[in-house]
């Protein structure tokens, strides 16, 4: 498994491929909610298995927000999500960020808890899905 650290312009096709499959097609999120200006400024991560086909994505904003973590269904429960998240935390630390945060979909909150993220417990609606804000000191 390899993880590429990149930017939007260099990896746009791979990022769009994974996020469209997971968020727009699988989860039914409106494309208007998926694509935003943060993509242009964020650090992006793309995971690959043994081929050139991307398996997952994640992004890190300058403010320390981790988001758009997505792994294609065929590659879930194989460590791709954990590796993407760890890489984002590592890069945030290298950038001098002391606390990272994210908005986790409620049904995957336990995934982030296993990676030392803690929630304030307040549930809110984002892109038509229930989320909870989580953060982690690094």
TILUMTI-672513 format. One record per atom (N, C-alpha, C): residue number from 1; atom name; x, y, z. Coordinates in Angstrom, 3 decimals. Example, Ala and Ser with C-alpha at 12.3 -4.5 7.8 and 13.67 -1.06 7.14 Angstrom:
! TILUMTI-672513
{r 1; "N"; {13.190; -5.690; 7.800}}
{r 1; "CA"; {12.300; -4.500; 7.800}}
{r 1; "C"; {13.200; -3.300; 7.800}}
{r 2; "N"; {12.850; -2.250; 7.080}}
{r 2; "CA"; {13.670; -1.060; 7.140}}
{r 2; "C"; {12.900; 0.030; 7.870}}
//
This chain:
! TILUMTI-672513
{r 1; "N"; {0.851; -1.181; 0.000}}
{r 1; "CA"; {0.000; 0.000; 0.000}}
{r 1; "C"; {0.890; 1.234; 0.000}}
{r 2; "N"; {0.610; 2.133; -0.898}}
{r 2; "CA"; {1.340; 3.387; -0.992}}
{r 2; "C"; {0.379; 4.554; -0.802}}
{r 3; "N"; {0.895; 5.633; -0.194}}
{r 3; "CA"; {0.097; 6.847; -0.055}}
{r 3; "C"; {0.883; 7.997; -0.664}}
{r 4; "N"; {0.252; 8.652; -1.621}}
{r 4; "CA"; {0.828; 9.803; -2.295}}
{r 4; "C"; {0.337; 11.075; -1.616}}
{r 5; "N"; {1.269; 11.963; -1.250}}
{r 5; "CA"; {0.911; 13.286; -0.748}}
{r 5; "C"; {0.940; 14.213; -1.947}}
{r 6; "N"; {-0.136; 14.944; -2.159}}
{r 6; "CA"; {-0.259; 15.697; -3.397}}
{r 6; "C"; {-1.063; 16.979; -3.201}}
{r 7; "N"; {-1.415; 17.588; -4.323}}
{r 7; "CA"; {-2.289; 18.752; -4.314}}
{r 7; "C"; {-3.421; 18.498; -5.306}}
{r 8; "N"; {-4.410; 19.379; -5.288}}
{r 8; "CA"; {-5.608; 19.197; -6.108}}
{r 8; "C"; {-5.269; 19.120; -7.588}}
{r 9; "N"; {-4.455; 20.043; -8.074}}
{r 9; "CA"; {-4.179; 20.084; -9.504}}
{r 9; "C"; {-3.433; 18.847; -10.005}}
{r 10; "N"; {-2.552; 18.305; -9.183}}
{r 10; "CA"; {-1.774; 17.133; -9.596}}
{r 10; "C"; {-2.567; 15.834; -9.542}}
{r 11; "N"; {-3.502; 15.729; -8.616}}
{r 11; "CA"; {-4.204; 14.460; -8.392}}
{r 11; "C"; {-5.715; 14.554; -8.554}}
{r 12; "N"; {-6.180; 15.584; -9.214}}
{r 12; "CA"; {-7.614; 15.836; -9.333}}
{r 12; "C"; {-8.396; 14.635; -9.854}}
{r 13; "N"; {-7.881; 13.960; -10.870}}
{r 13; "CA"; {-8.625; 12.829; -11.458}}
{r 13; "C"; {-8.794; 11.686; -10.468}}
{r 14; "N"; {-7.730; 11.328; -9.756}}
{r 14; "CA"; {-7.821; 10.249; -8.769}}
{r 14; "C"; {-8.738; 10.634; -7.618}}
{r 15; "N"; {-8.614; 11.875; -7.144}}
{r 15; "CA"; {-9.445; 12.347; -6.039}}
{r 15; "C"; {-10.918; 12.354; -6.423}}
{r 16; "N"; {-11.209; 12.877; -7.599}}
{r 16; "CA"; {-12.599; 12.915; -8.059}}
{r 16; "C"; {-13.162; 11.513; -8.255}}
{r 17; "N"; {-12.351; 10.602; -8.772}}
{r 17; "CA"; {-12.803; 9.232; -8.996}}
{r 17; "C"; {-13.279; 8.587; -7.691}}
{r 18; "N"; {-12.431; 8.612; -6.672}}
{r 18; "CA"; {-12.773; 7.961; -5.401}}
{r 18; "C"; {-13.933; 8.671; -4.717}}
{r 19; "N"; {-13.873; 9.975; -4.615}}
{r 19; "CA"; {-14.916; 10.716; -3.898}}
{r 19; "C"; {-16.261; 10.646; -4.607}}
{r 20; "N"; {-16.256; 10.612; -5.922}}
{r 20; "CA"; {-17.518; 10.452; -6.655}}
{r 20; "C"; {-18.114; 9.089; -6.367}}
{r 21; "N"; {-17.289; 8.044; -6.407}}
{r 21; "CA"; {-17.781; 6.684; -6.141}}
{r 21; "C"; {-18.368; 6.563; -4.730}}
{r 22; "N"; {-17.637; 7.066; -3.736}}
{r 22; "CA"; {-18.036; 6.880; -2.339}}
{r 22; "C"; {-19.118; 7.864; -1.908}}
{r 23; "N"; {-18.868; 9.149; -2.080}}
{r 23; "CA"; {-19.782; 10.143; -1.523}}
{r 23; "C"; {-20.999; 10.407; -2.410}}
{r 24; "N"; {-20.792; 10.556; -3.701}}
{r 24; "CA"; {-21.906; 10.934; -4.575}}
{r 24; "C"; {-22.738; 9.723; -4.989}}
{r 25; "N"; {-22.081; 8.659; -5.463}}
{r 25; "CA"; {-22.837; 7.485; -5.933}}
{r 25; "C"; {-23.306; 6.614; -4.763}}
{r 26; "N"; {-22.379; 6.173; -3.919}}
{r 26; "CA"; {-22.734; 5.255; -2.833}}
{r 26; "C"; {-23.597; 5.911; -1.757}}
{r 27; "N"; {-23.215; 7.123; -1.314}}
{r 27; "CA"; {-23.911; 7.758; -0.197}}
{r 27; "C"; {-24.972; 8.765; -0.632}}
{r 28; "N"; {-25.019; 9.081; -1.909}}
{r 28; "CA"; {-26.050; 9.983; -2.408}}
{r 28; "C"; {-25.875; 11.447; -2.037}}
{r 29; "N"; {-24.654; 11.848; -1.749}}
{r 29; "CA"; {-24.395; 13.251; -1.416}}
{r 29; "C"; {-24.460; 14.092; -2.688}}
{r 30; "N"; {-25.095; 15.238; -2.577}}
{r 30; "CA"; {-25.228; 16.161; -3.709}}
{r 30; "C"; {-23.844; 16.665; -4.109}}
{r 31; "N"; {-23.510; 16.636; -5.399}}
{r 31; "CA"; {-22.207; 17.143; -5.846}}
{r 31; "C"; {-21.926; 18.576; -5.380}}
{r 32; "N"; {-22.945; 19.373; -5.215}}
{r 32; "CA"; {-22.761; 20.750; -4.730}}
{r 32; "C"; {-22.150; 20.754; -3.326}}
{r 33; "N"; {-22.500; 19.742; -2.529}}
{r 33; "CA"; {-21.964; 19.639; -1.179}}
{r 33; "C"; {-20.574; 18.995; -1.155}}
{r 34; "N"; {-20.244; 18.258; -2.191}}
{r 34; "CA"; {-18.972; 17.530; -2.202}}
{r 34; "C"; {-17.782; 18.399; -2.603}}
{r 35; "N"; {-17.963; 19.214; -3.606}}
{r 35; "CA"; {-16.838; 19.984; -4.147}}
{r 35; "C"; {-16.864; 21.404; -3.583}}
{r 36; "N"; {-15.737; 21.841; -3.024}}
{r 36; "CA"; {-15.666; 23.180; -2.454}}
{r 36; "C"; {-14.296; 23.801; -2.714}}
{r 37; "N"; {-14.159; 25.047; -2.325}}
{r 37; "CA"; {-12.915; 25.783; -2.560}}
{r 37; "C"; {-11.744; 25.267; -1.729}}
{r 38; "N"; {-12.034; 24.543; -0.655}}
{r 38; "CA"; {-10.952; 24.006; 0.185}}
{r 38; "C"; {-10.042; 23.067; -0.603}}
{r 39; "N"; {-10.595; 22.391; -1.618}}
{r 39; "CA"; {-9.790; 21.445; -2.398}}
{r 39; "C"; {-8.565; 22.112; -3.008}}
{r 40; "N"; {-8.713; 23.346; -3.455}}
{r 40; "CA"; {-7.602; 24.058; -4.110}}
{r 40; "C"; {-6.433; 24.315; -3.158}}
{r 41; "N"; {-6.720; 24.453; -1.860}}
{r 41; "CA"; {-5.697; 24.864; -0.899}}
{r 41; "C"; {-5.234; 23.731; 0.025}}
{r 42; "N"; {-5.956; 22.632; 0.037}}
{r 42; "CA"; {-5.652; 21.539; 0.960}}
{r 42; "C"; {-4.488; 20.680; 0.471}}
{r 43; "N"; {-3.889; 19.966; 1.411}}
{r 43; "CA"; {-2.947; 18.901; 1.085}}
{r 43; "C"; {-3.813; 17.655; 0.906}}
{r 44; "N"; {-3.594; 16.938; -0.183}}
{r 44; "CA"; {-4.396; 15.754; -0.474}}
{r 44; "C"; {-3.552; 14.494; -0.380}}
{r 45; "N"; {-4.219; 13.400; -0.024}}
{r 45; "CA"; {-3.564; 12.104; 0.094}}
{r 45; "C"; {-4.366; 11.107; -0.729}}
{r 46; "N"; {-3.659; 10.280; -1.492}}
{r 46; "CA"; {-4.301; 9.255; -2.315}}
{r 46; "C"; {-3.606; 7.933; -2.018}}
{r 47; "N"; {-4.387; 6.915; -1.688}}
{r 47; "CA"; {-3.800; 5.595; -1.443}}
{r 47; "C"; {-3.934; 4.728; -2.690}}
{r 48; "N"; {-2.968; 3.831; -2.826}}
{r 48; "CA"; {-2.939; 2.883; -3.940}}
{r 48; "C"; {-2.583; 1.513; -3.401}}
{r 49; "N"; {-3.128; 0.488; -4.022}}
{r 49; "CA"; {-2.760; -0.881; -3.689}}
{r 49; "C"; {-1.611; -1.301; -4.583}}
{r 50; "N"; {-1.788; -2.392; -5.288}}
{r 50; "CA"; {-0.730; -2.917; -6.155}}
{r 50; "C"; {-0.844; -2.420; -7.595}}
{r 51; "N"; {-1.871; -1.614; -7.882}}
{r 51; "CA"; {-2.050; -1.092; -9.230}}
{r 51; "C"; {-2.079; 0.439; -9.191}}
{r 52; "N"; {-2.239; 1.047; -10.344}}
{r 52; "CA"; {-2.303; 2.506; -10.428}}
{r 52; "C"; {-3.698; 3.046; -10.124}}
{r 53; "N"; {-4.642; 2.160; -9.832}}
{r 53; "CA"; {-6.004; 2.577; -9.504}}
{r 53; "C"; {-6.033; 3.072; -8.054}}
{r 54; "N"; {-6.529; 4.294; -7.822}}
{r 54; "CA"; {-6.582; 4.796; -6.448}}
{r 54; "C"; {-7.593; 4.007; -5.622}}
{r 55; "N"; {-7.270; 3.812; -4.345}}
{r 55; "CA"; {-8.141; 3.050; -3.453}}
{r 55; "C"; {-8.834; 3.930; -2.422}}
{r 56; "N"; {-8.232; 5.095; -2.131}}
{r 56; "CA"; {-8.804; 5.969; -1.120}}
{r 56; "C"; {-8.231; 7.367; -1.196}}
{r 57; "N"; {-8.880; 8.301; -0.491}}
{r 57; "CA"; {-8.450; 9.696; -0.466}}
{r 57; "C"; {-8.676; 10.304; 0.910}}
{r 58; "N"; {-8.031; 11.431; 1.124}}
{r 58; "CA"; {-8.196; 12.211; 2.345}}
{r 58; "C"; {-7.598; 13.583; 2.062}}
{r 59; "N"; {-8.031; 14.601; 2.821}}
{r 59; "CA"; {-7.422; 15.921; 2.662}}
{r 59; "C"; {-7.206; 16.561; 4.023}}
{r 60; "N"; {-6.278; 17.514; 4.040}}
{r 60; "CA"; {-5.933; 18.261; 5.243}}
{r 60; "C"; {-5.903; 19.735; 4.878}}
{r 61; "N"; {-6.684; 20.553; 5.592}}
{r 61; "CA"; {-6.690; 21.987; 5.319}}
{r 61; "C"; {-5.626; 22.683; 6.172}}
{r 62; "N"; {-5.341; 23.926; 5.824}}
{r 62; "CA"; {-4.354; 24.721; 6.561}}
{r 62; "C"; {-4.765; 24.941; 8.009}}
{r 63; "N"; {-6.065; 24.869; 8.291}}
{r 63; "CA"; {-6.571; 25.070; 9.656}}
{r 63; "C"; {-6.491; 23.803; 10.499}}
{r 64; "N"; {-6.080; 22.692; 9.871}}
{r 64; "CA"; {-5.975; 21.435; 10.604}}
{r 64; "C"; {-7.194; 20.551; 10.498}}
{r 65; "N"; {-8.076; 20.847; 9.560}}
{r 65; "CA"; {-9.255; 19.992; 9.391}}
{r 65; "C"; {-8.946; 18.855; 8.429}}
{r 66; "N"; {-9.206; 17.651; 8.886}}
{r 66; "CA"; {-9.072; 16.460; 8.055}}
{r 66; "C"; {-10.454; 16.155; 7.508}}
{r 67; "N"; {-10.533; 15.855; 6.228}}
{r 67; "CA"; {-11.837; 15.588; 5.643}}
{r 67; "C"; {-11.750; 14.782; 4.371}}
{r 68; "N"; {-12.937; 14.477; 3.859}}
{r 68; "CA"; {-13.088; 13.744; 2.601}}
{r 68; "C"; {-12.329; 12.425; 2.616}}
{r 69; "N"; {-12.257; 11.805; 3.799}}
{r 69; "CA"; {-11.643; 10.477; 3.904}}
{r 69; "C"; {-12.607; 9.477; 3.298}}
{r 70; "N"; {-12.170; 8.827; 2.237}}
{r 70; "CA"; {-13.023; 7.870; 1.524}}
{r 70; "C"; {-12.176; 6.713; 1.031}}
{r 71; "N"; {-12.694; 5.509; 1.187}}
{r 71; "CA"; {-12.034; 4.306; 0.677}}
{r 71; "C"; {-13.061; 3.546; -0.148}}
{r 72; "N"; {-12.658; 3.130; -1.336}}
{r 72; "CA"; {-13.566; 2.364; -2.192}}
{r 72; "C"; {-14.004; 1.087; -1.487}}
{r 73; "N"; {-15.244; 0.647; -1.684}}
{r 73; "CA"; {-15.780; -0.514; -0.960}}
{r 73; "C"; {-14.898; -1.762; -1.005}}
{r 74; "N"; {-14.308; -2.070; -2.127}}
{r 74; "CA"; {-13.489; -3.289; -2.259}}
{r 74; "C"; {-12.227; -3.255; -1.410}}
{r 75; "N"; {-11.850; -2.077; -0.905}}
{r 75; "CA"; {-10.598; -1.931; -0.155}}
{r 75; "C"; {-10.810; -1.600; 1.314}}
{r 76; "N"; {-12.052; -1.593; 1.766}}
{r 76; "CA"; {-12.334; -1.275; 3.165}}
{r 76; "C"; {-11.912; -2.427; 4.074}}
{r 77; "N"; {-11.664; -2.086; 5.309}}
{r 77; "CA"; {-11.264; -3.048; 6.350}}
{r 77; "C"; {-9.940; -3.725; 6.012}}
{r 78; "N"; {-9.081; -2.998; 5.295}}
{r 78; "CA"; {-7.752; -3.511; 4.955}}
{r 78; "C"; {-6.655; -2.537; 5.384}}
{r 79; "N"; {-7.017; -1.517; 6.148}}
{r 79; "CA"; {-6.033; -0.586; 6.674}}
{r 79; "C"; {-5.836; 0.689; 5.869}}
{r 80; "N"; {-6.526; 0.828; 4.754}}
{r 80; "CA"; {-6.349; 2.030; 3.931}}
{r 80; "C"; {-6.802; 3.293; 4.664}}
{r 81; "N"; {-7.954; 3.240; 5.297}}
{r 81; "CA"; {-8.466; 4.401; 6.010}}
{r 81; "C"; {-7.547; 4.826; 7.141}}
{r 82; "N"; {-7.077; 3.843; 7.923}}
{r 82; "CA"; {-6.177; 4.148; 9.033}}
{r 82; "C"; {-4.884; 4.771; 8.530}}
{r 83; "N"; {-4.335; 4.224; 7.463}}
{r 83; "CA"; {-3.075; 4.746; 6.918}}
{r 83; "C"; {-3.255; 6.165; 6.381}}
{r 84; "N"; {-4.364; 6.421; 5.683}}
{r 84; "CA"; {-4.635; 7.770; 5.185}}
{r 84; "C"; {-4.755; 8.751; 6.338}}
{r 85; "N"; {-5.471; 8.366; 7.379}}
{r 85; "CA"; {-5.665; 9.236; 8.534}}
{r 85; "C"; {-4.339; 9.497; 9.254}}
{r 86; "N"; {-3.550; 8.453; 9.443}}
{r 86; "CA"; {-2.245; 8.624; 10.094}}
{r 86; "C"; {-1.336; 9.547; 9.294}}
{r 87; "N"; {-1.380; 9.417; 7.966}}
{r 87; "CA"; {-0.552; 10.266; 7.110}}
{r 87; "C"; {-0.990; 11.728; 7.237}}
{r 88; "N"; {-2.290; 11.974; 7.264}}
{r 88; "CA"; {-2.795; 13.345; 7.413}}
{r 88; "C"; {-2.354; 13.933; 8.750}}
{r 89; "N"; {-2.403; 13.145; 9.816}}
{r 89; "CA"; {-1.979; 13.606; 11.144}}
{r 89; "C"; {-0.476; 13.898; 11.135}}
{r 90; "N"; {0.291; 13.026; 10.506}}
{r 90; "CA"; {1.746; 13.222; 10.418}}
{r 90; "C"; {2.086; 14.524; 9.688}}
{r 91; "N"; {1.447; 14.768; 8.571}}
{r 91; "CA"; {1.707; 15.989; 7.802}}
{r 91; "C"; {1.257; 17.220; 8.585}}
{r 92; "N"; {0.129; 17.119; 9.283}}
{r 92; "CA"; {-0.334; 18.239; 10.116}}
{r 92; "C"; {0.714; 18.574; 11.173}}
{r 93; "N"; {1.271; 17.543; 11.799}}
{r 93; "CA"; {2.314; 17.750; 12.811}}
{r 93; "C"; {3.523; 18.443; 12.182}}
{r 94; "N"; {3.917; 18.003; 10.995}}
{r 94; "CA"; {5.051; 18.605; 10.285}}
{r 94; "C"; {4.773; 20.069; 9.923}}
{r 95; "N"; {3.500; 20.418; 9.737}}
{r 95; "CA"; {3.103; 21.791; 9.420}}
{r 95; "C"; {3.026; 22.670; 10.670}}
{r 96; "N"; {3.222; 22.080; 11.843}}
{r 96; "CA"; {3.174; 22.830; 13.085}}
{r 96; "C"; {1.782; 22.944; 13.692}}
{r 97; "N"; {0.846; 22.183; 13.151}}
{r 97; "CA"; {-0.525; 22.175; 13.685}}
{r 97; "C"; {-0.542; 21.334; 14.957}}
{r 98; "N"; {-1.171; 21.848; 16.017}}
{r 98; "CA"; {-1.161; 21.143; 17.297}}
{r 98; "C"; {-2.422; 20.320; 17.565}}
{r 99; "N"; {-3.520; 20.704; 16.909}}
{r 99; "CA"; {-4.774; 19.968; 17.071}}
{r 99; "C"; {-5.420; 19.814; 15.705}}
{r 100; "N"; {-5.761; 18.587; 15.358}}
{r 100; "CA"; {-6.492; 18.338; 14.118}}
{r 100; "C"; {-7.942; 18.046; 14.481}}
{r 101; "N"; {-8.844; 18.341; 13.554}}
{r 101; "CA"; {-10.254; 18.087; 13.802}}
{r 101; "C"; {-10.918; 17.619; 12.524}}
{r 102; "N"; {-12.097; 17.046; 12.679}}
{r 102; "CA"; {-12.851; 16.550; 11.535}}
{r 102; "C"; {-14.319; 16.457; 11.895}}
{r 103; "N"; {-15.142; 16.366; 10.865}}
{r 103; "CA"; {-16.568; 16.123; 11.039}}
{r 103; "C"; {-16.835; 14.707; 10.556}}
{r 104; "N"; {-17.046; 13.807; 11.502}}
{r 104; "CA"; {-17.224; 12.390; 11.183}}
{r 104; "C"; {-18.694; 12.057; 11.012}}
{r 105; "N"; {-18.997; 11.266; 10.012}}
{r 105; "CA"; {-20.349; 10.733; 9.913}}
{r 105; "C"; {-20.561; 9.852; 11.142}}
{r 106; "N"; {-21.729; 9.985; 11.755}}
{r 106; "CA"; {-22.016; 9.305; 13.018}}
{r 106; "C"; {-21.752; 7.798; 12.939}}
{r 107; "N"; {-22.101; 7.182; 11.817}}
{r 107; "CA"; {-21.950; 5.728; 11.727}}
{r 107; "C"; {-20.500; 5.254; 11.686}}
{r 108; "N"; {-19.538; 6.159; 11.469}}
{r 108; "CA"; {-18.128; 5.763; 11.476}}
{r 108; "C"; {-17.344; 6.453; 12.593}}
{r 109; "N"; {-18.051; 6.999; 13.562}}
{r 109; "CA"; {-17.408; 7.681; 14.683}}
{r 109; "C"; {-16.417; 6.759; 15.399}}
{r 110; "N"; {-16.757; 5.493; 15.581}}
{r 110; "CA"; {-15.877; 4.570; 16.299}}
{r 110; "C"; {-14.546; 4.366; 15.573}}
{r 111; "N"; {-14.548; 4.448; 14.239}}
{r 111; "CA"; {-13.308; 4.350; 13.463}}
{r 111; "C"; {-12.331; 5.438; 13.915}}
{r 112; "N"; {-12.826; 6.661; 14.059}}
{r 112; "CA"; {-11.975; 7.780; 14.459}}
{r 112; "C"; {-11.585; 7.694; 15.933}}
{r 113; "N"; {-12.483; 7.184; 16.763}}
{r 113; "CA"; {-12.159; 7.011; 18.183}}
{r 113; "C"; {-10.982; 6.059; 18.344}}
{r 114; "N"; {-10.909; 5.040; 17.505}}
{r 114; "CA"; {-9.781; 4.093; 17.555}}
{r 114; "C"; {-8.472; 4.762; 17.165}}
{r 115; "N"; {-8.561; 5.909; 16.511}}
{r 115; "CA"; {-7.372; 6.665; 16.106}}
{r 115; "C"; {-7.154; 7.876; 17.027}}
{r 116; "N"; {-7.695; 7.795; 18.237}}
{r 116; "CA"; {-7.498; 8.794; 19.305}}
{r 116; "C"; {-8.235; 10.117; 19.100}}
{r 117; "N"; {-9.262; 10.143; 18.251}}
{r 117; "CA"; {-10.088; 11.337; 18.111}}
{r 117; "C"; {-11.195; 11.280; 19.160}}
{r 118; "N"; {-11.549; 12.443; 19.696}}
{r 118; "CA"; {-12.600; 12.537; 20.705}}
{r 118; "C"; {-13.685; 13.496; 20.229}}
{r 119; "N"; {-14.916; 13.165; 20.573}}
{r 119; "CA"; {-16.074; 13.953; 20.142}}
{r 119; "C"; {-16.608; 14.807; 21.283}}
{r 120; "N"; {-17.248; 15.917; 20.888}}
{r 120; "CA"; {-17.959; 16.727; 21.882}}
{r 120; "C"; {-19.389; 16.209; 22.058}}
{r 121; "N"; {-19.771; 15.217; 21.253}}
{r 121; "CA"; {-21.076; 14.582; 21.379}}
{r 121; "C"; {-22.220; 15.293; 20.703}}
{r 122; "N"; {-21.982; 16.457; 20.149}}
{r 122; "CA"; {-23.053; 17.222; 19.498}}
{r 122; "C"; {-23.213; 16.764; 18.052}}
{r 123; "N"; {-24.381; 16.262; 17.735}}
{r 123; "CA"; {-24.666; 15.757; 16.398}}
{r 123; "C"; {-25.286; 16.871; 15.556}}
{r 124; "N"; {-24.845; 16.973; 14.305}}
{r 124; "CA"; {-25.380; 17.990; 13.400}}
{r 124; "C"; {-25.495; 17.420; 11.990}}
{r 125; "N"; {-26.268; 18.107; 11.180}}
{r 125; "CA"; {-26.493; 17.676; 9.802}}
{r 125; "C"; {-25.532; 18.404; 8.874}}
{r 126; "N"; {-24.820; 17.636; 8.050}}
{r 126; "CA"; {-23.923; 18.203; 7.039}}
{r 126; "C"; {-24.049; 17.351; 5.788}}
{r 127; "N"; {-24.305; 17.989; 4.661}}
{r 127; "CA"; {-24.462; 17.300; 3.375}}
{r 127; "C"; {-25.520; 16.192; 3.456}}
{r 128; "N"; {-26.549; 16.430; 4.274}}
{r 128; "CA"; {-27.633; 15.470; 4.383}}
{r 128; "C"; {-27.338; 14.266; 5.256}}
{r 129; "N"; {-26.221; 14.265; 5.955}}
{r 129; "CA"; {-25.819; 13.146; 6.812}}
{r 129; "C"; {-25.560; 13.653; 8.226}}
{r 130; "N"; {-25.857; 12.816; 9.222}}
{r 130; "CA"; {-25.572; 13.169; 10.610}}
{r 130; "C"; {-24.072; 13.056; 10.859}}
{r 131; "N"; {-23.503; 14.109; 11.452}}
{r 131; "CA"; {-22.077; 14.165; 11.740}}
{r 131; "C"; {-21.849; 14.550; 13.197}}
{r 132; "N"; {-20.628; 14.333; 13.639}}
{r 132; "CA"; {-20.188; 14.778; 14.952}}
{r 132; "C"; {-18.769; 15.327; 14.779}}
{r 133; "N"; {-18.497; 16.452; 15.423}}
{r 133; "CA"; {-17.153; 17.037; 15.348}}
{r 133; "C"; {-16.241; 16.251; 16.283}}
{r 134; "N"; {-15.042; 15.967; 15.808}}
{r 134; "CA"; {-14.067; 15.235; 16.604}}
{r 134; "C"; {-12.724; 15.926; 16.472}}
{r 135; "N"; {-11.906; 15.813; 17.526}}
{r 135; "CA"; {-10.582; 16.406; 17.435}}
{r 135; "C"; {-9.553; 15.550; 18.161}}
{r 136; "N"; {-8.309; 15.861; 17.866}}
{r 136; "CA"; {-7.201; 15.116; 18.458}}
{r 136; "C"; {-5.995; 16.040; 18.577}}
{r 137; "N"; {-5.397; 16.076; 19.747}}
{r 137; "CA"; {-4.161; 16.834; 19.915}}
{r 137; "C"; {-3.016; 16.019; 19.348}}
{r 138; "N"; {-2.112; 16.703; 18.678}}
{r 138; "CA"; {-0.958; 15.993; 18.115}}
{r 138; "C"; {0.294; 16.669; 18.603}}
//
